Amino acid sequence: MKNTKKIISLVLAICMLASLAISASAANTVDASGGTGTSSVTLSSTADGSLDGDPSATKMSVVVPTVLPIAVGTDGSVATASDAKIINNSYGAVKVNSVSIEAAQGWSLAAFGSKDTLAHEKVNSNKFGFQLAIGGGAAAATDNKNASKQTLLDTAIEGCYMSGVGDTSANSIGITYDAIVTPISEAVTNTAIASVLFIIAWDAV
C-alpha cells in the first residue's frame, strides 16, 4: 500500500514537471547572435477591449427614422420630409439589405405614379402609392399586385452601403420618398397608414 502511494506521488510529480516544461517551451530563447525568435499574434474580440474580457463580436448600432411623414394637400399634392436618413454608429460597415412596406389601419397599397392615377378613386378609398430611394440609388415603388404588403428592395443596391462611424463622410445615407393618396373627406393628423421595414446587415466579405 505504501509503495502504491509512493508510485502515485511520483507520477503526480512527473506530471507537474511535464506541465511546467510545456509552459516553459512556449517562450522563445535566442542563444546566439543573429538568432531568431517567432511570436504568434493572437486576436480576441472582447466586450470591453481588454485581453481577458468577455468574448463579444463588434456591436451594431444603426439609427433608422421612426417616422416618414406625408402631408397631402386639398388638391392632392404631397409633401414629404427632406431630412430623413439612416446613420451608422457602428464601428464596422453596414448595408440596407432589404426594404418592405406594409399597409396599416384600413389603408391599402396602390401603384405609385402621377396623383391623377388615383383621382378617379372614390373619396375615403384609403389607397396610396409609395416610392423610396436610398442614398441616391434607384427608386423603388409600389405596384398594384399586393394591397397589403410589398417588397421595395430585396437586396442591397448602390446607395445602400454605409461605412463605419469613424468615416463621417460616408456613415449616413439619405432617404428620399414620395407618395400619392386618394381623397379624404375629413382632416387627419399623424395617422399611421403604413410601416416601412428596413433590414440592416453587416457589409461583410
N, C-alpha and C positions, 0 to 999 in steps of 0.2 A: 504493500500500500504506500509506504514511504517512497519507494522507488518510483511508483506511478506519479506521485505528487511532484517529485523532482523532475521527472521527464516532462510533465505538463508545464512546470515552471520554466524549464529550459526551452521548450517550444515557444512559449509566450515571449520569452526574452528574445529569441531569434526573430520572431515576427516583428517585434518592436524595432529591433535593429534594422530589419529589412525595410520597414516603413520609413525610418529615418534616412536610410540610404537612398530610397526613391525620392524623397523630398530634396535631399542634397543634390541629386543628379539633375534637378530642374534648373540649377544655376549653371551658367557657363563659366568656365575657368580658362583664361588665356594665360599660358605659361611660357610664352616665348615672344620676342619682339616680332611684330608683323603678323602675329596670330590673329584669328578672327573669333568673334562670338556672335551668335544669332539670337535675336529676341523676337518672339511672336507678338504681334499686335492683336489684341482681342477687343471685341466690342460687346457691351451690354447696354441695352436700352432700359433705362430705369425711370421711375415716376419723378424723382427729384434730381436726376442727373448725377447722383453720387455713385461711386464704384460699387457700393454694397446695398443700393436701394432696391425697392420692389420692382420686378420686371414690368415694363409697360411700353406699349407702342406709342408713336407720335400722336398727340391729341389733335383731333379735328375740331375746328371752330369756325363755322361759316354763318354769316348773317344773311337771312333771306327776308324780304319785305313781308310784313304781316298783312298788309292791305294793298291792293291795286285799285285805287278809286276810279270810278267812272261817273261823269256828270252828263246827263242828256238834256238838251235844251228843248224848248217848246216846239221848235222847228225840226227836231230830230238830230240836230248837230251834237257831236260828242266831244268832250274834253277829257283828257287823261293826265296823270301825273308825269312830270318831265324829269323827276329826280329819283325814280325807282332804280335800285341797283342791288347787286349781290356782292358782299365783301368777304374776302377770305382772310380770316385772322389766324389761320393755321400756319405752322412753320413750313409745311410742305405744299406742293402744288395740288390743286383740285380742279374738277370739271363739273359742269352741269351735265349729268349723264342722261337725263330724260325729263320731259315736262308733259304733264297731262292736265286736263281741266274737267271739272265735274259740276254740272248744274245743281242749284240748290233752291229750296223753298218755292217749289212750283214753277220755276223757270226752266226753259229748255234751250239747248244749243241749236243754232242755225248756221247756215253757210255765211262766212264773212264776205263782205263786198261793199258796194255802194249802199247808203242808207235807203235808197229808192227801192232796193230789193225787198225791204220789209214794210214799205209804205202801204202795200195792199192788204197787209195783215189786219185783222180786227183789233180794236183797242183792247188792251189788257190781255193780249195773247201771251205775254211774258216769254218772248223769244229774243235771243240776242246772238250775234255773231262776234267772234273774238279773234284777234290777231296779235302775235307776240314775236319779238325778235330779241335775241340776247347778244350783247357785246358787239353790236353792229353786224351780226351774221344774218343769214337769210331768214326772212319772216315765215312763220308757220301759222296757219289759220284753221279755224273750224270749218267743217263742211256740213252737209245735210244728211250724213249717213247714220249718225247716232245722236239722239237728242239729249241723252243724259250724261255721257262721259266720252271724251275723245283724247287721243294721244297727239300732242303737238310735235314733240320731238322724241324719237325712240333711241337716239344715240347722240353723243356729243358731236357737235359740228363746229366749224370755225366761229369764234366768238364765245364759245362755252368754257374756255380754259382760263384759269387764274393761277398766277404764281403765288409763292408763299408770302407771308406778312412782311418779310424783310424788303421786298420789292414793291414799294408804294406806287410805282408807275403801272403795275400790271396785276395787282392783287384784288382788283374790283372790276366788275363789268356792269354796264348799264342795261336796263330793261326798257324797251320801248314797246308800247302796246296800243291797240285801238279797238273799237267796238262799234257795232250798230245795234240799235234797240227798238223794239216795237213800241208804238204809242201807249201811254198810260193815262188813265183818267183822273188819278189823284196824285198829289205830290208825295214823294217818298224821300227819306233821308237815311243814308248809310245802310240801306237794305242789302244783305248778302245775297247775291244771285248766283254765285258760283265760287268754287275754290280751285286755285291753281297749285298743283303739286310739283315741286322741284326735287328731283333726286340728285343728291350731290355725292360724288365719289372721288377718291384719290386719283390724281393723274399719275398712275403708276406704269412702270415698264412691264 
